[in-house]
Amino acid sequence: MEALAKTLLALKFDRVRRLDLAEAPLFHPELVAALLAAEARALGADLVVMGGQSADGDNAQTPLMLAEFLKWPILTQVTAFEPLAPAGLVVTSLEDDGQARRILAPPLCLAIGNAASWLRVPTLKDRLEYGHRGIEVLPAIAPAPAPGASLASLKPVETRRAGLVLQGEGGPALAARLYAEFLQERLAP
């Protein structure tokens, strides 16, 4: 995370901010999306650019939920975007049959599939000059649980199935036995 933030700074992004989710529940995309939406509203932002997935949760839901909370359109699989005067963007995204370029106007959410692989690589000069600026860390305040709600227990779901190993005669004989003893009854009309 730190290396990506420093790359963004070296690419001359005005600000790099991240949520401190150390105390937040794991795999909680709606919490992250709600926090990001509140921050976007507080900043008066009209464009949010984010990765589609992260190491924590790896769910690809957060950008979509963020757009839903903000009631903004979203474009996923974005590979490039550039400003277009007076207040638009030219956005390139991956489609099933290739790339598409669209002219869009904010407010808008853009989700980049694997953010690090699509970012321009900053020069060494830019890394040295801009990469040391501070990263703003925003505290994530998890909402209080609903009154009367508490976690009673967690246990894994049993996914193993019973099985039987047939040994013996050989391929055709085992197949005939399998059919006679286990399948014939189930396949009968």
Residue pairs with C-beta under 8 A, 6 or more apart in sequence:
1 18
2 135
4 115
4 116
5 16
5 18
5 135
6 127
6 131
6 132
6 135
7 116
7 119
7 122
7 131
8 16
8 119
9 16
9 130
9 131
9 132
9 133
9 135
10 122
10 126
10 127
10 129
10 130
10 131
11 119
11 120
11 122
11 126
11 130
12 126
12 130
15 136
16 133
16 135
16 136
17 39
17 135
17 136
17 137
17 138
18 135
18 136
18 137
18 138
19 32
19 35
19 36
19 39
19 137
19 138
19 139
19 140
20 137
20 138
20 139
20 140
21 32
21 56
21 140
23 140
23 142
24 31
24 32
24 140
24 142
25 31
25 142
26 56
26 57
27 56
27 57
27 59
28 57
28 142
29 57
29 59
29 61
29 62
29 65
30 61
30 65
31 140
31 142
31 143
32 62
32 140
33 61
33 62
33 63
33 65
33 66
33 68
33 69
34 65
34 69
34 143
35 138
35 140
35 141
36 48
36 50
36 62
36 66
37 66
37 69
37 70
39 138
40 48
40 66
40 70
41 70
45 107
46 106
46 107
46 108
47 89
47 106
47 107
47 108
47 109
47 110
48 66
48 70
48 72
48 108
48 109
48 110
49 78
49 81
49 109
49 110
49 112
50 62
50 63
50 66
50 109
50 110
50 111
50 112
50 115
51 63
51 111
51 112
51 113
51 114
51 115
52 60
52 63
52 76
52 77
52 111
52 112
52 113
52 114
52 115
53 59
53 60
53 113
53 114
54 62
63 74
63 76
63 109
63 111
64 74
64 76
64 111
66 74
66 109
67 73
67 74
67 109
70 107
70 109
72 107
72 108
72 109
73 104
73 107
73 108
73 109
74 108
74 109
74 110
74 111
75 91
75 93
75 102
75 104
75 108
75 109
75 110
75 111
76 93
76 111
76 113
77 93
77 94
77 95
77 111
77 112
77 113
78 91
78 92
78 93
78 110
78 111
78 112
78 113
78 118
79 92
79 93
79 94
79 99
79 112
79 113
79 118
80 91
80 92
80 118
81 89
81 90
81 91
81 92
81 110
82 89
82 90
83 89
83 90
84 90
84 103
87 105
87 106
88 103
88 104
88 105
89 103
89 104
89 105
89 106
89 108
90 101
90 102
90 103
91 101
91 102
91 103
91 104
91 110
92 99
92 100
92 101
93 99
93 100
93 102
94 100
94 113
112 118
122 130
122 131
166 174
166 177
166 178
168 174
168 177
169 177
